[in-house]
C-alpha cells in the first residue's frame, strides 16, 4: 500500500494541534489509508478533531481521539476562569466590627461564577478563601476551602442533673476529671475508648484516601485539637420556659466541648483543595475558592469524605462526653450539638438547590438548636434558629477573633490573664495568651447584632476550662 504524503497545512486545516498529535495523525494515515484516500482521510480527521469524544472507541481513531480529549481537558483546566462582573446578593450582620480583609474575601466569593448568594455573620474575621463567619450558597459545586481545614468542627453541650454547687464541693476532683478524660493536639489516648462504629463505615474501604487515614482516625478518636478547642465544665442557666430540651428554668452543672475532625479532616481538606485548584483555575485573588463540581468524580469523592469527617468529629465529642458521664456517675438530661466548617444541601428562598457553605457559621434554620460560645471567661448562648432566609438560615459560631494570635501574645501578659481569670472565677488548665479573652469580640455585642437570627434559650458560663498544653 502506498503511503500518503501528508502536508502540514492540511493537518492544520483539519484542526490537528501541533506536536505529538500531528505525528499520531500521520501514523494513522500511513497505517489505515491508501494514497487515493487522501481526501477521505482529511475529512475523517477533521471530524474526529472536532468531536473526539465520539471516536474514543473507534478502531482506527481511538488512540488519537483519547489523547485529544485528554489534552482538551488539561487545556480547559489551565484556562483562567473569569470572575463575574456583578456580585451575587448578600447581607452583612455587624459590619462595623468586621475587618476590611474579611469583607474583601466575602466580596471575592460573591463574584464566583457558581455563587448564588451569601451572608456574613457578626463574628466574621479574615481567614483563607472564604472568611471565618462567611456563608456562601453555590450551585452544584463544593469549595473545599469554603468548608475549611477543620471539617465538621462543632460544639457539644451536656446538661446534667447536678446542682452548680458541685463546683465548690468537688472542684479538685473536677479538674482531675478533665485531665483524665480529655486529650489535646498530639497528646492522644493510648487506648481509645472502645471501637467506635464510625471506624466501621464502608467509606474507609471504598475510597483510597480514606483507607490511608483510618489509622490516624482511630488513634485520635476522642481527642481534641489545639488552638481554640476546649473541654470545660460550667453552669447552664435556662431562661426560656418553652424549650426543646425539656429542661425546667434554672441552673445546671454542664459540660461543653469544642473540636473538629482532627488530622483526619485536615488531610481530606488538603488533598481536595489541591485537586480543586488544579481543576479550577481562578484569578490569583480567588484561587483558594476553587470548587469541584458535584457532577465530577472528585466532587462526589470530596462530598462523601467531608460527610464522613463531620460524623467523625461528632463521634469524638460523644466519646469525650461518654467518658465524662461515666466519671460523674450521671447521664445528661439534655444534649445540644451543632457544627460549622461544613457544606449542606439546602434550598434558597427562591427554590434554587444550593450547596450552602458555613465556614465558622452555625446552622440557624427555624427551630434548629445550637450553642454559640463566647470565650474562656465570657458566656456562651444556647439558641434556637429563626430561619431567616437572608442569612441563608445561619448565625455566628462564636464571638469571633478581633486580633490575630501573634497580636494577642504581644498584647497581654500572663499576669493580666491570671488576674482576669480570678476576677471571673474561672480555672484554666493549659491554654495560652493567644486565647486570652481580650483577643475576642464582645459576645454580647455579637448576639445583639443577630437577634433577628436566633432566640436565646439560656447561657453557659465557663468555670473550669481545659485547653491544649494543659
C-alpha positions, 0 to 999 in steps of 0.5 A: 500500500502506498503511503500518503504524503501528508502536508502540514497545512492540511493537518492544520486545516483539519484542526490537528494541534501541533506536536505529538498529535500531528505525528499520531495523525500521520501514523494513522494515515500511513497505517489505515489509508491508501494514497487515493484516500487522501481526501477521505482521510482529511475529512475523517480527521477533521471530524474526529478533531472536532468531536473526539469524544465520539471516536474514543472507541473507534478502531482506527481513531481511538488512540488519537481521539483519547489523547485529544480529549485528554489534552482538551481537558488539561487545556480547559483546566489551565484556562483562567476562569473569569470572575463575574462582573456583578456580585451575587446578593448578600447581607452583612450582620455587624459590619462595623466590627468586621475587618476590611480583609474579611469583607474583601474575601466575602466580596471575592466569593460573591463574584464566583461564577457558581455563587448564588448568594451569601451572608456574613455573620457578626463574628466574621474575621479574615481567614483563607478563601472564604472568611471565618463567619462567611456563608456562601450558597453555590450551585452544584459545586463544593469549595473545599476551602469554603468548608475549611481545614477543620471539617465538621468542627462543632460544639457539644453541650451536656446538661446534667442533673447536678446542682452548680454547687458541685463546683465548690464541693468537688472542684479538685476532683473536677479538674482531675476529671478533665485531665483524665478524660480529655486529650489535646493536639498530639497528646492522644489516648493510648487506648481509645475508648472502645471501637467506635462504629464510625471506624466501621463505615464502608467509606474507609474501604471504598475510597483510597484516601480514606483507607490511608487515614483510618489509622490516624482516625482511630488513634485520635478518636476522642481527642481534641485539637489545639488552638481554640478547642476546649473541654470545660465544665460550667453552669447552664442557666435556662431562661426560656420556659418553652424549650426543646430540651425539656429542661425546667428554668434554672441552673445546671452543672454542664459540660461543653466541648469544642473540636473538629475532625482532627488530622483526619479532616485536615488531610481530606481538606488538603488533598481536595483543595489541591485537586480543586485548584488544579481543576479550577483555575481562578484569578490569583485573588480567588484561587483558594475558592476553587470548587469541584463540581458535584457532577465530577468524580472528585466532587462526589469523592470530596462530598462523601469524605467531608460527610464522613469527617463531620460524623467523625468529629461528632463521634469524638465529642460523644466519646469525650462526653461518654467518658465524662458521664461515666466519671460523674456517675450521671447521664445528661438530661439534655444534649445540644450539638451543632457544627460549622466548617461544613457544606449542606444541601439546602434550598434558597428562598427562591427554590434554587438547590444550593450547596450552602457553605458555613465556614465558622457559621452555625446552622440557624434554620427555624427551630434548629438548636445550637450553642454559640460560645463566647470565650474562656471567661465570657458566656456562651448562648444556647439558641434556637434558629429563626430561619431567616432566609437572608442569612441563608438560615445561619448565625455566628459560631462564636464571638469571633477573633478581633486580633490575630494570635501573634497580636494577642501574645504581644498584647497581654501578659500572663499576669493580666490573664491570671488576674482576669481569670480570678476576677471571673472565677474561672480555672484554666488548665493549659491554654495560652495568651493567644486565647486570652479573652481580650483577643475576642469580640464582645459576645454580647455585642455579637448576639445583639447584632443577630437577634433577628437570627436566633432566640436565646434559650439560656447561657453557659458560663465557663468555670473550669476550662481545659485547653491544649498544653494543659 
